[in-house]
Amino acid sequence: MTSARRTARILAAVAALVLVPALAGCGTERAGSGAAEGPGASSGPRSVVASPYDEPVDGGDASKYRENHAFQSTAELTPADRARGEAEVKKVKAGLAGIAEGRKTTESQLREALTGLGYSPQAITTKTFGPHHNTFIVELGRICLEGALGDLVNGLVTAEAHGRYLEGTGCVKPVGGH
């Protein structure tokens, strides 16, 4: 028997094991769910018992994600701050594009480029992850400018503006939650 035939048989057997109970309707009614349980049983609305297995597995229930990541929430920016933040994002992307292309950018080069764009050295935080990826944070009062330089991805510069973190860590993302 060839491996292709063996694989086809295994897949057919697995499909049968999965589909037969689903097609047969197994598990669609629970005991005490209001189904006709004898003479005089009500045909009114049925109560459904909630099961922990009924929760969507496709990410549809985002409430747990929000709850588990609430410690990373940021303050809302006013429309004026949001506009200023977007202007700063454009400025940084344009200003860093030249140093990101085809070179290994060091933290000191990144810091120098950001100070050259007019940011205070005390407001700048940089980190390096591997030889080709640098991140930066610029604190601008209520506005945080966060981004990265990826030298391996054709000089990709990413940046975004957001409010300060509510956990009291300023513009540095908190690392732990509840």
DOLOMI-591357 format. One record per residue (C-alpha): residue in one letter; x, y, z. Coordinates in nm, 2 decimals. Last residue first. Example, Ala and Ser with C-alpha at 12.3 -4.5 7.8 and 13.67 -1.06 7.14 Angstrom:
# DOLOMI-591357
residu: S; X: 1.37; Y: -0.11; Z: 0.71 $
residu: A; X: 1.23; Y: -0.45; Z: 0.78 $
END
This chain:
# DOLOMI-591357
residu: H; X: -0.31; Y: 4.03; Z: 3.70 $
residu: G; X: -0.07; Y: 4.19; Z: 3.46 $
residu: G; X: 0.30; Y: 4.20; Z: 3.40 $
residu: V; X: 0.53; Y: 4.37; Z: 3.15 $
residu: P; X: 0.41; Y: 4.73; Z: 3.15 $
residu: K; X: 0.47; Y: 4.91; Z: 2.82 $
residu: V; X: 0.72; Y: 5.20; Z: 2.87 $
residu: C; X: 0.55; Y: 5.54; Z: 2.79 $
residu: G; X: 0.48; Y: 5.62; Z: 3.15 $
residu: T; X: 0.49; Y: 5.31; Z: 3.37 $
residu: G; X: 0.20; Y: 5.43; Z: 3.59 $
residu: E; X: -0.04; Y: 5.14; Z: 3.51 $
residu: L; X: -0.25; Y: 5.37; Z: 3.29 $
residu: Y; X: 0.01; Y: 5.36; Z: 3.01 $
residu: R; X: 0.07; Y: 5.70; Z: 2.85 $
residu: G; X: -0.13; Y: 5.79; Z: 2.54 $
residu: H; X: -0.05; Y: 5.66; Z: 2.20 $
residu: A; X: 0.15; Y: 5.74; Z: 1.89 $
residu: E; X: 0.28; Y: 5.48; Z: 1.64 $
residu: A; X: 0.60; Y: 5.41; Z: 1.46 $
residu: T; X: 0.74; Y: 5.16; Z: 1.22 $
residu: V; X: 1.05; Y: 5.20; Z: 1.01 $
residu: L; X: 1.13; Y: 4.93; Z: 0.76 $
residu: G; X: 1.48; Y: 4.95; Z: 0.61 $
residu: N; X: 1.43; Y: 4.69; Z: 0.35 $
residu: V; X: 1.32; Y: 4.43; Z: 0.61 $
residu: L; X: 1.65; Y: 4.33; Z: 0.74 $
residu: D; X: 1.72; Y: 4.66; Z: 0.90 $
residu: G; X: 1.41; Y: 4.66; Z: 1.11 $
residu: L; X: 1.38; Y: 4.99; Z: 1.29 $
residu: A; X: 1.11; Y: 5.02; Z: 1.56 $
residu: G; X: 0.85; Y: 5.24; Z: 1.71 $
residu: E; X: 0.68; Y: 5.41; Z: 2.00 $
residu: L; X: 0.59; Y: 5.78; Z: 2.03 $
residu: C; X: 0.41; Y: 5.84; Z: 2.36 $
residu: I; X: 0.20; Y: 6.15; Z: 2.40 $
residu: R; X: 0.09; Y: 6.30; Z: 2.74 $
residu: G; X: 0.43; Y: 6.47; Z: 2.77 $
residu: L; X: 0.64; Y: 6.38; Z: 2.46 $
residu: E; X: 0.81; Y: 6.06; Z: 2.57 $
residu: V; X: 1.00; Y: 5.90; Z: 2.28 $
residu: I; X: 1.03; Y: 5.52; Z: 2.27 $
residu: F; X: 1.26; Y: 5.33; Z: 2.05 $
residu: T; X: 1.31; Y: 4.98; Z: 1.91 $
residu: N; X: 1.61; Y: 4.84; Z: 1.72 $
residu: H; X: 1.62; Y: 4.52; Z: 1.51 $
residu: H; X: 1.91; Y: 4.40; Z: 1.30 $
residu: P; X: 2.18; Y: 4.26; Z: 1.53 $
residu: G; X: 1.94; Y: 4.10; Z: 1.78 $
residu: F; X: 1.69; Y: 4.29; Z: 1.98 $
residu: T; X: 1.83; Y: 4.64; Z: 2.05 $
residu: K; X: 1.67; Y: 4.89; Z: 2.29 $
residu: T; X: 1.62; Y: 5.27; Z: 2.28 $
residu: T; X: 1.47; Y: 5.52; Z: 2.52 $
residu: I; X: 1.45; Y: 5.88; Z: 2.43 $
residu: A; X: 1.30; Y: 6.16; Z: 2.65 $
residu: Q; X: 1.63; Y: 6.24; Z: 2.82 $
residu: P; X: 1.80; Y: 6.29; Z: 2.49 $
residu: S; X: 1.55; Y: 6.56; Z: 2.40 $
residu: Y; X: 1.39; Y: 6.52; Z: 2.06 $
residu: G; X: 1.47; Y: 6.76; Z: 1.78 $
residu: L; X: 1.50; Y: 6.53; Z: 1.48 $
residu: G; X: 1.88; Y: 6.52; Z: 1.53 $
residu: T; X: 1.80; Y: 6.38; Z: 1.88 $
residu: L; X: 1.62; Y: 6.10; Z: 1.71 $
residu: A; X: 1.91; Y: 6.04; Z: 1.46 $
residu: E; X: 2.16; Y: 6.04; Z: 1.74 $
residu: R; X: 1.96; Y: 5.79; Z: 1.94 $
residu: L; X: 1.93; Y: 5.56; Z: 1.64 $
residu: Q; X: 2.30; Y: 5.58; Z: 1.57 $
residu: S; X: 2.37; Y: 5.51; Z: 1.93 $
residu: E; X: 2.14; Y: 5.21; Z: 1.93 $
residu: T; X: 2.32; Y: 5.07; Z: 1.63 $
residu: T; X: 2.18; Y: 5.05; Z: 1.28 $
residu: K; X: 2.31; Y: 4.76; Z: 1.07 $
residu: R; X: 2.28; Y: 4.91; Z: 0.72 $
residu: G; X: 2.07; Y: 4.85; Z: 0.41 $
residu: E; X: 1.82; Y: 5.12; Z: 0.46 $
residu: A; X: 1.75; Y: 5.21; Z: 0.83 $
residu: I; X: 1.96; Y: 5.53; Z: 0.85 $
residu: G; X: 1.77; Y: 5.71; Z: 0.57 $
residu: A; X: 1.42; Y: 5.60; Z: 0.68 $
residu: L; X: 1.47; Y: 5.75; Z: 1.02 $
residu: G; X: 1.37; Y: 6.11; Z: 0.95 $
residu: A; X: 1.07; Y: 6.02; Z: 0.73 $
residu: K; X: 0.93; Y: 5.77; Z: 0.98 $
residu: V; X: 1.00; Y: 6.01; Z: 1.27 $
residu: K; X: 0.83; Y: 6.31; Z: 1.11 $
residu: K; X: 0.53; Y: 6.11; Z: 1.00 $
residu: V; X: 0.49; Y: 5.97; Z: 1.36 $
residu: E; X: 0.53; Y: 6.32; Z: 1.50 $
residu: A; X: 0.25; Y: 6.45; Z: 1.28 $
residu: E; X: 0.03; Y: 6.15; Z: 1.40 $
residu: G; X: 0.11; Y: 6.24; Z: 1.76 $
residu: R; X: 0.02; Y: 6.61; Z: 1.71 $
residu: A; X: -0.31; Y: 6.51; Z: 1.56 $
residu: R; X: -0.38; Y: 6.27; Z: 1.85 $
residu: D; X: -0.28; Y: 6.54; Z: 2.10 $
residu: A; X: -0.53; Y: 6.78; Z: 1.94 $
residu: P; X: -0.81; Y: 6.52; Z: 1.93 $
residu: T; X: -0.74; Y: 6.44; Z: 2.29 $
residu: L; X: -0.55; Y: 6.12; Z: 2.36 $
residu: E; X: -0.71; Y: 5.85; Z: 2.56 $
residu: A; X: -0.48; Y: 5.70; Z: 2.83 $
residu: T; X: -0.33; Y: 5.36; Z: 2.75 $
residu: S; X: -0.43; Y: 5.01; Z: 2.85 $
residu: Q; X: -0.15; Y: 4.75; Z: 2.90 $
residu: F; X: -0.28; Y: 4.64; Z: 3.24 $
residu: A; X: -0.61; Y: 4.56; Z: 3.07 $
residu: H; X: -0.44; Y: 4.27; Z: 2.88 $
residu: N; X: -0.62; Y: 3.98; Z: 3.06 $
residu: E; X: -0.95; Y: 4.16; Z: 3.07 $
residu: R; X: -0.93; Y: 4.26; Z: 2.70 $
residu: Y; X: -0.84; Y: 3.91; Z: 2.60 $
residu: K; X: -1.12; Y: 3.77; Z: 2.82 $
residu: S; X: -1.37; Y: 4.01; Z: 2.65 $
residu: A; X: -1.26; Y: 3.93; Z: 2.30 $
residu: D; X: -1.50; Y: 3.64; Z: 2.26 $
residu: G; X: -1.49; Y: 3.59; Z: 1.88 $
residu: G; X: -1.13; Y: 3.46; Z: 1.90 $
residu: D; X: -1.22; Y: 3.16; Z: 1.69 $
residu: V; X: -1.27; Y: 2.93; Z: 1.99 $
residu: P; X: -1.61; Y: 3.05; Z: 2.07 $
residu: E; X: -1.74; Y: 2.96; Z: 2.42 $
residu: D; X: -1.97; Y: 2.66; Z: 2.42 $
residu: Y; X: -1.71; Y: 2.44; Z: 2.60 $
residu: P; X: -1.76; Y: 2.62; Z: 2.93 $
residu: S; X: -2.12; Y: 2.50; Z: 2.91 $
residu: A; X: -2.43; Y: 2.71; Z: 2.96 $
residu: V; X: -2.75; Y: 2.51; Z: 3.03 $
residu: V; X: -3.02; Y: 2.61; Z: 2.78 $
residu: S; X: -3.37; Y: 2.69; Z: 2.90 $
residu: R; X: -3.64; Y: 2.59; Z: 2.65 $
residu: P; X: -3.92; Y: 2.82; Z: 2.55 $
residu: G; X: -4.26; Y: 2.67; Z: 2.57 $
residu: S; X: -4.36; Y: 2.31; Z: 2.48 $
residu: S; X: -4.44; Y: 2.24; Z: 2.84 $
residu: A; X: -4.45; Y: 1.88; Z: 2.95 $
residu: G; X: -4.80; Y: 1.76; Z: 3.03 $
residu: P; X: -4.71; Y: 1.40; Z: 2.98 $
residu: G; X: -4.33; Y: 1.33; Z: 2.98 $
residu: E; X: -4.00; Y: 1.50; Z: 2.94 $
residu: A; X: -4.06; Y: 1.69; Z: 2.62 $
residu: A; X: -3.75; Y: 1.89; Z: 2.60 $
residu: G; X: -3.71; Y: 2.17; Z: 2.86 $
residu: S; X: -3.34; Y: 2.15; Z: 2.89 $
residu: G; X: -3.35; Y: 1.91; Z: 3.19 $
residu: A; X: -3.11; Y: 1.67; Z: 3.02 $
residu: R; X: -2.92; Y: 1.84; Z: 2.75 $
residu: E; X: -3.02; Y: 1.85; Z: 2.38 $
residu: T; X: -2.78; Y: 1.90; Z: 2.10 $
residu: G; X: -2.53; Y: 1.65; Z: 2.24 $
residu: C; X: -2.54; Y: 1.41; Z: 1.95 $
residu: G; X: -2.71; Y: 1.55; Z: 1.64 $
residu: A; X: -2.63; Y: 1.25; Z: 1.42 $
residu: L; X: -2.44; Y: 1.48; Z: 1.18 $
residu: A; X: -2.21; Y: 1.60; Z: 1.45 $
residu: P; X: -2.16; Y: 1.25; Z: 1.59 $
residu: V; X: -2.08; Y: 1.11; Z: 1.24 $
residu: L; X: -1.86; Y: 1.40; Z: 1.14 $
residu: V; X: -1.56; Y: 1.36; Z: 1.37 $
residu: L; X: -1.52; Y: 0.99; Z: 1.35 $
residu: A; X: -1.59; Y: 0.98; Z: 0.98 $
residu: A; X: -1.34; Y: 1.26; Z: 0.91 $
residu: V; X: -1.07; Y: 1.07; Z: 1.11 $
residu: A; X: -1.14; Y: 0.75; Z: 0.91 $
residu: A; X: -1.13; Y: 0.93; Z: 0.58 $
residu: L; X: -0.80; Y: 1.10; Z: 0.68 $
residu: I; X: -0.65; Y: 0.77; Z: 0.78 $
residu: R; X: -0.76; Y: 0.61; Z: 0.45 $
residu: A; X: -0.62; Y: 0.90; Z: 0.24 $
residu: T; X: -0.29; Y: 0.88; Z: 0.43 $
residu: R; X: -0.26; Y: 0.51; Z: 0.37 $
residu: R; X: -0.34; Y: 0.56; Z: 0.00 $
residu: A; X: -0.07; Y: 0.83; Z: -0.03 $
residu: S; X: 0.17; Y: 0.61; Z: 0.17 $
residu: T; X: 0.14; Y: 0.34; Z: -0.09 $
residu: M; X: 0.00; Y: 0.00; Z: 0.00 $
END
